[in-house]
Amino acid sequence: MIGAPPSSPPAARVRNLTKTYGAGQALVRALDDVSLDIGAGEFTAVMGPSGSGKSTLMHCCAALDRADSGEVLIGEQDITRLKDKALTRLRRDEIGFVFQSYNLVPTLTAEENIKLPMAIAGRRPDAEWYDDVIATVGLGDRLGHKPNELSGGQQQRVAVARALASRPRIVFADEPTGNLDSRSGAEVLELLRRSVDDYDQTIVMVTHDPVAAAYTDRVVFLADGRVVDELRDPTREQVLDVMNRMAEQAPEQIPTT
C-alpha cells in the first residue's frame, strides 16, 4: 500500500477499492484493489493515462460514485457504509469539489455562487475564514459579477473559493486547469498551493499535466486501475520520466477484427 509519511496523518484512506463497469466480455475494471492514504495538509496529484481510473478514484473518494467493494474513510467515517442522507451531509460538510467545467450557476453572482452550498445547508460562512478565502482567490472586486462577466480563470477561482468556503476536510479537484490557458491555469494552481501552505488545506487533484503536477507535494500514478508508482516533491521532468516509462511498459493494443 502506498501511503503518506508518518508525520502526515491521513485525511482520507482508501482500502482495497474495486470498481467495475459493464459485464461479461464488456467488463471494465476501472479500479482494481486500490489502497492509498492521502496525507492531511498535503497537495496530492493523481496521474495516469486515459482509462487508468483517475477520475473514478476521485469520484469514489468524494462520494460522487460508489465502489463495488473496499473502503473509503474521510477522517474516521467509512463513506462506503453511509446511507444517502448521511452521504449528502458528508459531501456538504467534509468535502469540497472543483470541476473542470466550473459548474457555476449562471444567474447568480460570484459571491452567491461561493455561498450557495452553505445557503442550501442553512449555514452562514465563518466571517473571518470567508474573508481569508476571498482575499486568497483575489476576487474581492468581482463578487457582484455573474459568470459570463468573468474570464475562465476567474470563474475557476470562484469555483475554488466555493470549495474552500465551508472549510472542508478535503478538496477534490478534477482537471481544474483543463479548460484554462497557461496563465489562468497557473493562477488556479498557485491558489491551490497557497491554500495548502497557508491554511493547511488537503487537496487531491486529478491532472494529466506534468507542469500542474509539479505544484504538488506528491504524485500518485495509476495504470489499469492500480497504483503503480509515486513521487514526492515532484519536478516536471521527474513526472515526465515516469509517464514516459509507463507509456513504454504499456501493452500494445491488438486490433480487433
C-alpha positions, 0 to 999 in steps of 0.5 A: 500500500502506498501511503503518506509519511508518518508525520502526515496523518491521513485525511482520507484512506482508501482500502482495497477499492474495486470498481467495475463497469459493464459485464461479461466480455464488456467488463471494465475494471476501472479500479482494481484493489486500490489502497492509498492514504492521502496525507492531511495538509498535503497537495496530492496529484493523481496521474495516469493515462486515459482509462487508468481510473483517475477520475473514478478514484476521485469520484469514489473518494468524494462520494460522487460514485460508489465502489463495488467493494473496499473502503473509503474513510474521510477522517474516521467515517467509512463513506462506503457504509453511509446511507444517502442522507448521511452521504449528502451531509458528508459531501456538504460538510467534509468535502469540497469539489472543483470541476473542470467545467466550473459548474457555476450557476449562471444567474447568480453572482460570484459571491452567491455562487461561493455561498450557495452550498452553505445557503442550501445547508442553512449555514452562514460562512465563518466571517473571518475564514470567508474573508481569508478565502476571498482575499486568497482567490483575489476576487474581492472586486468581482463578487457582484459579477455573474459568470459570463462577466468573468474570464475562465480563470476567474470563474475557476477561482470562484469555483475554488473559493466555493470549495474552500468556503465551508472549510472542508476536510478535503478538496477534490479537484478534477482537471481544474486547469483543463479548460484554462490557458497557461496563465489562468491555469497557473493562477488556479494552481498557485491558489491551490498551493497557497491554500495548502501552505497557508491554511493547511488545506488537503487537496487531491487533484486529478491532472494529466499535466506534468507542469500542474503536477509539479505544484504538488507535494506528491504524485500518485500514478495509476495504470489499469486501475492500480497504483503503480508508482509515486513521487514526492516533491515532484519536478516536471521532468521527474513526472515526465520520466515516469509517464514516459516509462509507463507509456513504454511498459504499456501493452500494445493494443491488438486490433480487433477484427 
